Amino acid sequence: MLVLLLVLTKGPGELLYAQSDSIQLNNKANSFNSQASVDSLFSLGEKCLHSQKYEQSLLLFQKSIKLYALADNYKKIGDCFNYIAVINYFQGDYSKTIFFFKKSIESYKKSRYKKGVASLLNNIGSVYNTSGNYLKALDYYRQAIVMFEEVGEKENLAVATQNIGLIYMQGKDYKNAMEYFRKSYALHRKLNNRKSICETLISIGDLYAKEGKYDSAFENLTKALQIADEEKDKQLQITALASLGDLFCSKSDYKRALPYYTRCLTYSNEVGRLQYQSESQIAIGGIMHMLGKNRSSLVKCQDGLRLAEKLGSMSQKKSGCDCLYQTHKSLGNNQQALRYYEQANAYEDSLNLAETSNKIMGMEFQKQQLVDSIAYVKKEYVVQLKHKEDVRRREKNRNIIVISLCFVLLIAAGLWNRLTYTRKAKSALQTEKDRSDTLLLNILPEEIAEELKEKGNVSARDYDLVSILFTDFKSFTQTAEKMTPQSLVEEINICFKAFDLITEKYQIEKIKTIGDAYMAAGGIPKAYKNSTRNIVLAGLEMQEFIRDRAMEGHRTNRPAFEMRLGIHVGPIVAGIVGVRKFQYDVWGDTVNTASRMESSGMVGKVNISETLYQVIKDEDCFSFEYRGYVQAKGKGEVAMYFVEKCCVAQVVA
C-alpha cells in the first residue's frame, strides 16, 4: 500500500467546534456576513473536516466561497476549493478531486500565492499517482519541487521529494526510489518533523519489502508504527499497520499478518477511511480463506467488495471478487464461484484498458512512381542516330530521309503517349487521394486523421476534462415490433442524421452508434472553453427533436420512439485500436458513468452528473432540478440533476 502525501494549505482564523445538528449549522452559516464572521465560518468548516463530518464541512466551504467572492478574496476562495478537493479525495472521487484542486490553483494564481500553487501541484500529482497515471504524477511533482525551492518551503519540498520516490518504486526502479526517500528522510530529520519522518519510514519499509529484504522492512515499519502510536495519529497508524500486514502476507505468515490488519480495520472504521476499510476487509478475508475459515472469509470479502464498489476502486473490486471466487470454490459453491470469477476477469480487462494506448494500428499510403521514359527515349535516339550515320554511308539519301522522318514520328508519338499517360496517372492518383482523405475524415477527427497520414499511427491521448453524451430509445424492441424492417431502419436513420447535424452545430464529436444508442463527446480531440455548455445544449436539442418527431408520429398514426439522454464529464483516454475496421473511440470510468447517467435518466429529460453540474451551474441559460442520490448499476448511489434550457442560448466556440 502506497503512502499518499497531500499538502493542506492552512487558512488563518480560530477553529470553532462544529454543532452536531446540521440544521443549526445551516442557520449559523446563513448569519455570517462580516469578514470576521466569514473567517469563523471557514474555520468551522476546517473543524468539521478534521472530525470527518464531510457533508457539514462541504456545506460550510461552499457558503464561504460565495461570501469571499463578494470581497474578491481569492486566497480564501482557493483555500475553500482546496478543502473541497480533499473531501472528495477522502470519499474516493478522484475526478472531482483533481477538478477542485485546479479550481483552487486558479484562485491562488490570482492572489499570487505561490506556496499554495506548489502545494496543489503536489496534491494533483498524488491523485494521479493513486489513479495509476505515473507519468502525469511525476510531471506535477517536479513542477511542485521547482516552486517549493523558489519559495523556500523545505518541509513541503521533502514531501514532494518523497512522492517522486513513490513513483520510482511503483515503476520498480528501486535504486532511484531509495535515493529520493533518503533525501526526503534527511530533510525531515533536519526539520525534526516526527510525522513526516514516520511517513518516510513507511515508504522505505515498503520498498525493502518489494526487494525481498524483509528484516529491513520490518525494522523501518516497526519504527514508523512506534512514532504513529506516540503521536496518536490514526491516519499514520492505519498506513503503518496496513504495510506491516502486507509484509507478513508476502512472507505467507498469515497468523502474524492478521493482528495488523485487524487493528488497521478498527482505526479505519473510526476515521471513515473507505480505502483502507475495503483493503483490510479483503485482506482479512483472504487470510481466513488460507487458514481454512471459509465462512468467516465469505463475510469479510463480501463486506470488502461492498466498500470497494462504494469507493469505485477497480483494483479493490477485482481483489474482492478474487477472494470471493476462491472462498466459494472451497465451499463447493461452483455457480457463485463462477460468477465472481467472471466479474474479476471483467475488472482485469478494465484495468488493462489503458495499456492498449500504444497498440494502435499503422496505415501506409503508397504512391505509384512513374518511370521517366523521356530520358530513355532520348538515349535510344542517340543510338539510332549513330545507326543512321552508318546507313547513310551504305544507302542513298532518299532512304536516309525516309528513315529519319519515320523515326522522328515514332519519337513524337512516344512522347505524346507518355505525356498523356503521365497526366492521366497523376489525375487518377489525385482523385484516389481526395477520395481517401474524404473517407478518412468521415471516420476520424481531422487532427487524428492528419496524424495518422503523417506518422502512419496514432498515439492514445489522455484528456483531463471531456464531456460524454449517451442516448438510448426506451422500449425499442416493443416499438420495433410495430414497424417493418425497412421503416425501422429508415426511422433510426432519420433520428441519427438529425443528431449528426446537431453535434456538428454545437462543435462536439460523434463517437459511434451502437444499435439504437448514440454516443458523442465534447472537448476532443481539441479542448475548448465552452465544450461542456455546448454538449448540454446539444442534448436538449436532441430531446426536442425526438419530442417533435413523436408528436408528428401520433398525428399520422405512426410508431415513434421515446428517448433517455445522460451526460457526464471527467478524464478519458482516446485513440484508435485494432487493425481492421478501425474507429476513433474513448475509454475510462467517465464513459461508464455517462452510460449510467443515461440508463438512470427519464424519457424526455437530460440527466447529468454532480460533476457536470458543478462545471455548468453558473450558466445563465440552464435551470436544474436536483434528483438526489439515485441508484446506478455498478456505481452505487450517485447524485444526479435534470437540466432544462431557460433562455435562448447561442453556440459558443
DAURNOR-V858052 format. One record per backbone hydrogen bond with DSSP energy under -1.0 kcal/mol. NH is the residue of the N-H (numbers start at 1). CO is the residue of the C=O. E is the energy in kcal/mol with one decimal. If there is no record, write none. Layout:
nh=NH co=CO e=E
nh=NH co=CO e=E
This chain:
nh=25 co=21 e=-1.6
nh=26 co=22 e=-2.0
nh=27 co=23 e=-2.3
nh=28 co=24 e=-2.5
nh=29 co=25 e=-2.8
nh=30 co=26 e=-2.0
nh=32 co=29 e=-1.3
nh=38 co=34 e=-2.5
nh=39 co=35 e=-2.3
nh=40 co=36 e=-1.9
nh=41 co=37 e=-2.3
nh=42 co=38 e=-2.5
nh=43 co=39 e=-2.4
nh=44 co=40 e=-2.2
nh=45 co=41 e=-1.7
nh=46 co=42 e=-1.9
nh=47 co=43 e=-2.3
nh=48 co=44 e=-2.2
nh=49 co=45 e=-2.1
nh=50 co=46 e=-2.6
nh=51 co=47 e=-1.2
nh=52 co=49 e=-1.9
nh=53 co=48 e=-3.0
nh=54 co=52 e=-1.3
nh=57 co=53 e=-2.4
nh=58 co=54 e=-2.8
nh=59 co=55 e=-2.0
nh=60 co=56 e=-2.1
nh=61 co=57 e=-2.3
nh=62 co=58 e=-2.3
nh=63 co=59 e=-2.0
nh=64 co=60 e=-2.1
nh=65 co=61 e=-2.1
nh=66 co=62 e=-1.4
nh=67 co=63 e=-1.8
nh=68 co=64 e=-3.0
nh=69 co=65 e=-2.1
nh=72 co=69 e=-1.0
nh=73 co=68 e=-2.3
nh=74 co=72 e=-1.5
nh=77 co=73 e=-1.9
nh=78 co=74 e=-2.5
nh=79 co=75 e=-1.8
nh=80 co=76 e=-2.2
nh=81 co=77 e=-2.3
nh=82 co=78 e=-2.3
nh=83 co=79 e=-2.2
nh=84 co=80 e=-2.3
nh=85 co=81 e=-2.2
nh=86 co=82 e=-1.9
nh=87 co=83 e=-2.3
nh=88 co=84 e=-2.0
nh=89 co=85 e=-2.1
nh=90 co=86 e=-2.6
nh=91 co=87 e=-1.5
nh=92 co=89 e=-1.6
nh=93 co=88 e=-2.6
nh=94 co=92 e=-1.1
nh=97 co=93 e=-1.8
nh=98 co=94 e=-2.3
nh=99 co=95 e=-1.9
nh=100 co=96 e=-2.6
nh=101 co=97 e=-2.1
nh=102 co=98 e=-2.2
nh=103 co=99 e=-1.6
nh=104 co=100 e=-2.1
nh=105 co=101 e=-2.1
nh=106 co=102 e=-2.0
nh=107 co=103 e=-1.6
nh=108 co=104 e=-2.6
nh=109 co=105 e=-2.6
nh=110 co=106 e=-1.4
nh=111 co=107 e=-1.5
nh=113 co=108 e=-2.6
nh=114 co=112 e=-1.2
nh=117 co=113 e=-1.8
nh=118 co=114 e=-2.7
nh=119 co=115 e=-2.3
nh=120 co=116 e=-2.1
nh=121 co=117 e=-2.1
nh=122 co=118 e=-1.9
nh=123 co=119 e=-2.0
nh=124 co=120 e=-2.7
nh=125 co=121 e=-2.0
nh=126 co=122 e=-1.9
nh=127 co=123 e=-2.0
nh=128 co=124 e=-2.5
nh=129 co=125 e=-2.2
nh=130 co=126 e=-2.3
nh=131 co=127 e=-2.1
nh=132 co=129 e=-1.2
nh=133 co=128 e=-2.4
nh=134 co=132 e=-1.3
nh=137 co=133 e=-2.0
nh=138 co=134 e=-2.7
nh=139 co=135 e=-1.9
nh=140 co=136 e=-2.3
nh=141 co=137 e=-2.4
nh=142 co=138 e=-2.2
nh=143 co=139 e=-1.9
nh=144 co=140 e=-2.2
nh=145 co=141 e=-2.4
nh=146 co=142 e=-1.9
nh=147 co=143 e=-1.7
nh=148 co=144 e=-2.8
nh=149 co=145 e=-2.4
nh=150 co=146 e=-1.7
nh=151 co=147 e=-2.1
nh=153 co=148 e=-2.4
nh=154 co=152 e=-1.2
nh=157 co=153 e=-1.7
nh=158 co=154 e=-2.0
nh=159 co=155 e=-1.5
nh=160 co=156 e=-2.5
nh=161 co=157 e=-2.2
nh=162 co=158 e=-2.2
nh=163 co=159 e=-2.1
nh=164 co=160 e=-1.9
nh=165 co=161 e=-1.6
nh=166 co=162 e=-1.7
nh=167 co=163 e=-1.7
nh=168 co=164 e=-2.2
nh=169 co=165 e=-2.2
nh=170 co=166 e=-2.3
nh=171 co=167 e=-1.8
nh=172 co=169 e=-1.6
nh=173 co=168 e=-2.8
nh=174 co=172 e=-1.2
nh=177 co=173 e=-2.1
nh=178 co=174 e=-2.4
nh=179 co=175 e=-1.7
nh=180 co=176 e=-2.1
nh=181 co=177 e=-2.3
nh=182 co=178 e=-2.5
nh=183 co=179 e=-1.8
nh=184 co=180 e=-2.4
nh=185 co=181 e=-2.7
nh=186 co=182 e=-2.4
nh=187 co=183 e=-1.9
nh=188 co=184 e=-2.4
nh=189 co=185 e=-2.6
nh=190 co=186 e=-2.0
nh=191 co=187 e=-1.7
nh=193 co=188 e=-1.9
nh=197 co=193 e=-2.3
nh=198 co=194 e=-2.3
nh=199 co=195 e=-2.1
nh=200 co=196 e=-2.2
nh=201 co=197 e=-2.3
nh=202 co=198 e=-2.0
nh=203 co=199 e=-1.9
nh=204 co=200 e=-2.5
nh=205 co=201 e=-2.6
nh=206 co=202 e=-2.6
nh=207 co=203 e=-2.0
nh=208 co=204 e=-2.4
nh=209 co=205 e=-2.0
nh=210 co=206 e=-2.0
nh=211 co=207 e=-1.6
nh=212 co=209 e=-1.1
nh=213 co=208 e=-2.5
nh=214 co=212 e=-1.4
nh=217 co=213 e=-2.1
nh=218 co=214 e=-2.7
nh=219 co=215 e=-2.2
nh=220 co=216 e=-2.1
nh=221 co=217 e=-2.5
nh=222 co=218 e=-2.4
nh=223 co=219 e=-1.9
nh=224 co=220 e=-2.1
nh=225 co=221 e=-2.4
nh=226 co=222 e=-2.2
nh=227 co=223 e=-2.1
nh=228 co=224 e=-2.5
nh=229 co=225 e=-2.6
nh=230 co=226 e=-2.2
nh=231 co=227 e=-2.6
nh=233 co=228 e=-1.8
nh=237 co=233 e=-2.4
nh=238 co=234 e=-2.7
nh=239 co=235 e=-1.9
nh=240 co=236 e=-2.5
nh=241 co=237 e=-2.7
nh=242 co=238 e=-2.4
nh=243 co=239 e=-2.0
nh=244 co=240 e=-2.2
nh=245 co=241 e=-2.4
nh=246 co=242 e=-2.4
nh=247 co=243 e=-2.2
nh=248 co=244 e=-2.0
nh=249 co=245 e=-2.0
nh=250 co=246 e=-2.3
nh=252 co=249 e=-1.7
nh=253 co=248 e=-2.8
nh=254 co=252 e=-1.2
nh=257 co=253 e=-1.5
nh=258 co=254 e=-2.1
nh=261 co=257 e=-2.0
nh=262 co=258 e=-2.5
nh=263 co=259 e=-2.3
nh=264 co=260 e=-2.3
nh=265 co=261 e=-2.5
nh=266 co=262 e=-1.9
nh=267 co=263 e=-2.2
nh=268 co=264 e=-2.3
nh=269 co=265 e=-2.4
nh=270 co=266 e=-1.5
nh=271 co=267 e=-2.0
nh=272 co=268 e=-1.5
nh=273 co=268 e=-1.5
nh=274 co=272 e=-1.1
nh=277 co=273 e=-2.2
nh=278 co=274 e=-2.7
nh=279 co=275 e=-2.3
nh=280 co=276 e=-2.6
nh=281 co=277 e=-2.3
nh=282 co=278 e=-2.4
nh=283 co=279 e=-2.4
nh=284 co=280 e=-2.9
nh=285 co=281 e=-2.5
nh=286 co=282 e=-2.4
nh=287 co=283 e=-2.1
nh=288 co=284 e=-2.7
nh=289 co=285 e=-2.0
nh=290 co=286 e=-2.2
nh=291 co=287 e=-2.0
nh=292 co=289 e=-1.5
nh=293 co=288 e=-2.9
nh=294 co=292 e=-1.2
nh=297 co=293 e=-2.1
nh=298 co=294 e=-2.3
nh=299 co=295 e=-1.5
nh=300 co=296 e=-2.2
nh=301 co=297 e=-2.8
nh=302 co=298 e=-2.0
nh=303 co=299 e=-2.3
nh=304 co=300 e=-2.7
nh=305 co=301 e=-2.5
nh=306 co=302 e=-2.2
nh=307 co=303 e=-2.0
nh=308 co=304 e=-2.2
nh=309 co=305 e=-2.3
nh=310 co=306 e=-1.8
nh=311 co=307 e=-2.5
nh=312 co=308 e=-2.3
nh=313 co=308 e=-1.3
nh=317 co=313 e=-2.2
nh=318 co=314 e=-2.0
nh=319 co=315 e=-2.1
nh=320 co=316 e=-2.6
nh=321 co=317 e=-2.2
nh=322 co=318 e=-2.6
nh=323 co=319 e=-2.3
nh=324 co=320 e=-2.3
nh=325 co=321 e=-2.4
nh=326 co=322 e=-2.3
nh=327 co=323 e=-2.2
nh=328 co=324 e=-2.7
nh=329 co=325 e=-2.1
nh=330 co=326 e=-1.9
nh=331 co=327 e=-1.8
nh=333 co=328 e=-2.5
nh=334 co=332 e=-1.7
nh=337 co=333 e=-2.7
nh=338 co=334 e=-2.5
nh=339 co=335 e=-1.8
nh=340 co=336 e=-2.2
nh=341 co=337 e=-2.1
nh=342 co=338 e=-2.3
nh=343 co=339 e=-2.0
nh=344 co=340 e=-2.4
nh=345 co=341 e=-1.9
nh=346 co=342 e=-2.1
nh=347 co=343 e=-2.3
nh=348 co=344 e=-2.1
nh=349 co=345 e=-2.2
nh=350 co=346 e=-1.9
nh=351 co=347 e=-2.3
nh=352 co=348 e=-1.6
nh=355 co=352 e=-1.0
nh=356 co=353 e=-1.8
nh=357 co=354 e=-1.6
nh=359 co=356 e=-1.6
nh=363 co=456 e=-2.2
nh=373 co=371 e=-2.0
nh=377 co=373 e=-2.4
nh=378 co=374 e=-2.2
nh=379 co=375 e=-1.9
nh=380 co=376 e=-2.1
nh=381 co=377 e=-2.1
nh=382 co=378 e=-1.8
nh=383 co=379 e=-1.6
nh=384 co=380 e=-2.6
nh=385 co=381 e=-2.1
nh=386 co=382 e=-1.9
nh=387 co=383 e=-2.2
nh=388 co=384 e=-2.8
nh=389 co=385 e=-1.9
nh=390 co=386 e=-1.6
nh=391 co=387 e=-2.2
nh=392 co=388 e=-2.6
nh=393 co=389 e=-1.5
nh=395 co=391 e=-3.4
nh=400 co=396 e=-1.6
nh=401 co=397 e=-2.3
nh=402 co=398 e=-2.3
nh=403 co=399 e=-2.4
nh=404 co=400 e=-2.4
nh=405 co=401 e=-2.6
nh=406 co=402 e=-2.4
nh=407 co=403 e=-2.5
nh=408 co=404 e=-2.5
nh=409 co=405 e=-2.5
nh=410 co=406 e=-2.3
nh=411 co=407 e=-2.6
nh=412 co=408 e=-2.7
nh=413 co=409 e=-2.5
nh=414 co=410 e=-2.4
nh=415 co=411 e=-2.9
nh=416 co=412 e=-2.6
nh=417 co=413 e=-2.8
nh=418 co=414 e=-2.7
nh=419 co=415 e=-2.7
nh=420 co=416 e=-2.5
nh=421 co=417 e=-2.6
nh=422 co=418 e=-2.5
nh=423 co=419 e=-2.2
nh=424 co=420 e=-2.4
nh=425 co=421 e=-2.7
nh=426 co=422 e=-2.5
nh=427 co=423 e=-2.3
nh=428 co=424 e=-2.7
nh=429 co=425 e=-2.5
nh=430 co=426 e=-2.4
nh=431 co=427 e=-2.3
nh=432 co=428 e=-2.4
nh=433 co=429 e=-2.3
nh=434 co=430 e=-2.7
nh=435 co=431 e=-2.3
nh=436 co=432 e=-2.6
nh=437 co=433 e=-2.8
nh=438 co=434 e=-2.4
nh=439 co=435 e=-2.3
nh=440 co=436 e=-2.8
nh=441 co=437 e=-2.4
nh=442 co=438 e=-1.2
nh=444 co=440 e=-3.1
nh=449 co=445 e=-2.8
nh=450 co=446 e=-2.4
nh=451 co=447 e=-1.9
nh=452 co=448 e=-2.3
nh=453 co=449 e=-2.3
nh=454 co=450 e=-2.2
nh=455 co=451 e=-2.9
nh=456 co=452 e=-1.7
nh=460 co=357 e=-1.3
nh=461 co=574 e=-2.7
nh=463 co=572 e=-2.6
nh=466 co=570 e=-2.7
nh=467 co=522 e=-1.9
nh=468 co=568 e=-3.1
nh=469 co=520 e=-3.1
nh=470 co=566 e=-2.4
nh=471 co=518 e=-1.9
nh=472 co=564 e=-1.9
nh=474 co=562 e=-2.6
nh=479 co=475 e=-2.2
nh=480 co=476 e=-2.8
nh=481 co=477 e=-1.6
nh=482 co=479 e=-1.2
nh=483 co=480 e=-1.7
nh=488 co=484 e=-2.6
nh=489 co=485 e=-2.3
nh=490 co=486 e=-2.1
nh=491 co=487 e=-2.3
nh=492 co=488 e=-2.4
nh=493 co=489 e=-2.4
nh=494 co=490 e=-2.1
nh=495 co=491 e=-2.2
nh=496 co=492 e=-2.8
nh=497 co=493 e=-2.4
nh=498 co=494 e=-1.8
nh=499 co=495 e=-2.1
nh=500 co=496 e=-2.3
nh=501 co=497 e=-1.9
nh=502 co=498 e=-1.9
nh=503 co=499 e=-2.8
nh=504 co=500 e=-2.1
nh=505 co=501 e=-2.1
nh=506 co=502 e=-2.2
nh=508 co=503 e=-2.5
nh=509 co=521 e=-3.0
nh=511 co=519 e=-2.2
nh=512 co=519 e=-1.3
nh=514 co=517 e=-2.1
nh=517 co=514 e=-2.0
nh=518 co=471 e=-1.2
nh=519 co=512 e=-2.3
nh=520 co=469 e=-2.0
nh=521 co=509 e=-2.8
nh=522 co=467 e=-2.8
nh=531 co=528 e=-1.5
nh=534 co=530 e=-2.5
nh=535 co=531 e=-2.1
nh=536 co=532 e=-1.4
nh=537 co=533 e=-2.0
nh=538 co=534 e=-2.4
nh=539 co=535 e=-2.3
nh=540 co=536 e=-2.4
nh=541 co=537 e=-2.1
nh=542 co=538 e=-2.3
nh=543 co=539 e=-2.1
nh=544 co=540 e=-2.0
nh=545 co=541 e=-2.2
nh=546 co=542 e=-2.2
nh=547 co=543 e=-2.4
nh=548 co=544 e=-2.3
nh=549 co=545 e=-2.6
nh=550 co=546 e=-2.4
nh=551 co=547 e=-2.3
nh=552 co=548 e=-2.1
nh=553 co=549 e=-2.1
nh=554 co=550 e=-2.3
nh=555 co=551 e=-1.8
nh=556 co=552 e=-1.7
nh=558 co=553 e=-3.3
nh=564 co=472 e=-2.7
nh=566 co=470 e=-2.3
nh=567 co=607 e=-2.2
nh=568 co=468 e=-1.9
nh=570 co=466 e=-2.0
nh=572 co=463 e=-2.0
nh=573 co=587 e=-2.3
nh=574 co=461 e=-2.5
nh=575 co=585 e=-2.2
nh=585 co=575 e=-2.6
nh=587 co=573 e=-2.7
nh=592 co=588 e=-1.3
nh=593 co=589 e=-2.7
nh=594 co=590 e=-2.3
nh=595 co=591 e=-2.1
nh=596 co=592 e=-1.8
nh=597 co=593 e=-2.0
nh=598 co=594 e=-1.7
nh=599 co=595 e=-2.5
nh=600 co=596 e=-2.1
nh=601 co=598 e=-1.4
nh=604 co=563 e=-2.6
nh=605 co=602 e=-2.0
nh=607 co=565 e=-2.7
nh=608 co=641 e=-3.2
nh=609 co=567 e=-1.2
nh=610 co=639 e=-1.1
nh=613 co=609 e=-2.2
nh=614 co=610 e=-2.1
nh=615 co=611 e=-1.1
nh=616 co=612 e=-2.0
nh=617 co=613 e=-1.6
nh=619 co=616 e=-2.1
nh=622 co=619 e=-1.2
nh=623 co=644 e=-2.5
nh=625 co=642 e=-2.8
nh=627 co=640 e=-2.5
nh=630 co=638 e=-2.9
nh=632 co=636 e=-3.1
nh=635 co=632 e=-2.2
nh=636 co=632 e=-1.5
nh=638 co=630 e=-2.7
nh=640 co=628 e=-1.8
nh=641 co=608 e=-2.5
nh=642 co=625 e=-2.6
nh=643 co=606 e=-2.0
nh=644 co=623 e=-2.8
nh=646 co=621 e=-2.2
